[in-house]
Amino acid sequence: MPLVLLAILHGGWTILLIPAYGWVLMPILDTILGKNLTNPDPDTPDSELFWFRLLTWIWFPIEVCLVFGAIWALTRTGGYSALETLGIMFGIGVTTGTVGIVYAHELFHKSSRAERALGDLLMAMVLYGHFRTEHLLVHHPMSAPRATP
């Protein structure tokens, strides 16, 4: 988010920081830092994962602000070249893909209808709304969460 805001405010070379962060810096840090052994076990009950789940819940409104705020800013200020506009929107695509799709995937595996709906909305933002059906019914056919009443 801060890099997208920086790109919108300053344009130019700052736009390159978005994909550089997601595709270069993060993989390098993952390699250097290694696996985080303090992460909860995958079988940890949802009741003990409040802060992790909160991050997945708040990402949708952040992503809406990011996408539509950038569209508003880019169409109202007019100070960007066509290449800068394309670069900023590409950077937003990188952000919604590297964060939004991962969070949507996590939300699809929850039994709560509200969480699955947030996952659906995140995937709709990247025009991949059929992912939940595809993923849960093809990739995880036996472990698809049951709807809660």
C-alpha positions as CSV (number, residue, x, y, z in Angstrom):
1,M,0.0,0.0,0.0
2,P,2.6,2.6,0.9
3,L,4.5,2.0,-2.4
4,V,1.3,2.4,-4.4
5,L,0.6,5.7,-2.6
6,L,4.2,6.8,-3.2
7,A,3.8,5.9,-6.9
8,I,0.5,7.9,-7.2
9,L,2.0,10.9,-5.4
10,H,5.3,11.1,-7.2
11,G,5.1,9.0,-10.4
12,G,8.3,8.4,-12.3
13,W,10.8,5.8,-11.1
14,T,8.9,5.3,-7.8
15,I,6.3,3.2,-9.8
16,L,9.0,0.5,-10.3
17,L,9.2,0.0,-6.5
18,I,5.9,-1.8,-6.5
19,P,6.9,-4.9,-8.6
20,A,10.4,-4.7,-7.3
21,Y,9.1,-5.1,-3.7
22,G,6.7,-7.9,-4.6
23,W,8.8,-9.9,-7.1
24,V,12.4,-9.1,-6.0
25,L,12.8,-8.0,-2.4
26,M,10.2,-10.3,-0.8
27,P,11.7,-13.5,-2.5
28,I,15.2,-12.4,-1.5
29,L,14.1,-11.8,2.1
30,D,12.3,-15.2,2.2
31,T,15.5,-16.9,1.0
32,I,17.7,-15.0,3.6
33,L,15.3,-15.3,6.5
34,G,14.1,-18.8,5.9
35,K,11.0,-20.5,7.2
36,N,9.3,-18.9,10.2
37,L,9.1,-21.7,12.7
38,T,7.0,-19.6,15.1
39,N,4.0,-19.6,12.7
40,P,1.0,-21.5,14.1
41,D,0.6,-25.1,13.2
42,P,-1.9,-25.6,10.3
43,D,-4.2,-27.4,12.7
44,T,-4.5,-24.4,15.1
45,P,-8.2,-23.7,15.7
46,D,-9.5,-20.5,14.1
47,S,-10.3,-19.1,17.6
48,E,-6.6,-18.8,18.2
49,L,-5.9,-17.0,15.0
50,F,-7.7,-13.7,15.5
51,W,-5.0,-11.4,14.3
52,F,-4.2,-13.4,11.3
53,R,-7.9,-13.6,10.4
54,L,-8.3,-9.9,11.0
55,L,-5.7,-9.2,8.3
56,T,-7.7,-11.2,5.8
57,W,-10.9,-9.5,6.8
58,I,-9.6,-5.9,6.4
59,W,-7.8,-6.5,3.1
60,F,-11.0,-6.2,1.0
61,P,-11.8,-2.6,2.0
62,I,-8.2,-1.7,1.6
63,E,-8.1,-3.2,-1.8
64,V,-11.3,-1.4,-2.8
65,C,-9.7,1.9,-1.7
66,L,-6.5,1.0,-3.5
67,V,-8.1,0.2,-6.9
68,F,-10.8,2.8,-7.0
69,G,-8.8,5.4,-5.2
70,A,-6.1,5.0,-7.8
71,I,-8.6,5.2,-10.7
72,W,-10.0,8.4,-9.2
73,A,-6.6,9.9,-8.6
74,L,-5.3,9.0,-12.1
75,T,-8.4,10.4,-13.9
76,R,-8.6,13.6,-11.8
77,T,-5.0,14.8,-11.6
78,G,-3.9,14.4,-15.2
79,G,-0.3,14.8,-14.4
80,Y,0.8,11.3,-15.5
81,S,2.1,10.1,-18.8
82,A,0.4,7.1,-20.4
83,L,3.4,5.0,-19.4
84,E,3.1,6.1,-15.8
85,T,-0.6,5.4,-15.7
86,L,0.0,2.0,-17.1
87,G,2.8,1.4,-14.6
88,I,0.7,2.4,-11.6
89,M,-2.2,0.2,-12.7
90,F,0.2,-2.7,-13.3
91,G,1.6,-2.1,-9.8
92,I,-1.9,-2.3,-8.4
93,G,-2.4,-5.5,-10.3
94,V,0.7,-6.9,-8.8
95,T,-0.5,-5.9,-5.3
96,T,-4.0,-7.3,-5.7
97,G,-2.5,-10.5,-7.1
98,T,0.2,-11.0,-4.6
99,V,-1.9,-10.1,-1.5
100,G,-5.6,-10.3,-2.5
101,I,-5.5,-13.6,-4.2
102,V,-3.5,-15.2,-1.3
103,Y,-5.9,-13.8,1.3
104,A,-8.9,-14.9,-0.8
105,H,-7.5,-18.4,-0.9
106,E,-7.3,-18.4,2.9
107,L,-10.8,-17.1,3.2
108,F,-12.2,-19.8,0.9
109,H,-11.0,-22.5,3.3
110,K,-13.0,-21.0,6.2
111,S,-16.5,-22.4,7.1
112,S,-18.0,-18.9,7.7
113,R,-20.2,-17.6,4.9
114,A,-19.0,-14.1,5.6
115,E,-15.3,-15.1,5.2
116,R,-16.0,-17.0,2.0
117,A,-18.0,-14.0,0.6
118,L,-15.0,-11.8,1.3
119,G,-12.8,-14.2,-0.6
120,D,-15.3,-14.1,-3.5
121,L,-15.2,-10.3,-3.5
122,L,-11.4,-10.3,-3.5
123,M,-11.4,-12.7,-6.5
124,A,-14.0,-10.6,-8.3
125,M,-11.7,-7.6,-8.0
126,V,-9.1,-9.4,-10.1
127,L,-11.8,-10.9,-12.5
128,Y,-11.2,-14.4,-11.2
129,G,-14.5,-14.9,-9.5
130,H,-14.8,-18.6,-10.4
131,F,-11.6,-19.5,-8.5
132,R,-13.5,-20.7,-5.3
133,T,-15.5,-23.2,-7.3
134,E,-12.5,-24.3,-9.3
135,H,-10.2,-24.5,-6.3
136,L,-12.5,-26.2,-3.8
137,L,-14.4,-28.5,-6.1
138,V,-11.4,-29.5,-8.3
139,H,-8.3,-29.1,-6.2
140,H,-9.8,-29.9,-2.7
141,P,-13.0,-31.9,-3.5
142,M,-13.1,-33.7,-0.2
143,S,-12.1,-30.8,2.0
144,A,-14.5,-28.1,0.8
145,P,-16.0,-26.3,3.8
146,R,-19.6,-26.9,4.5
147,A,-21.9,-23.9,4.6
148,T,-22.9,-22.9,8.1
149,P,-26.6,-22.2,8.7
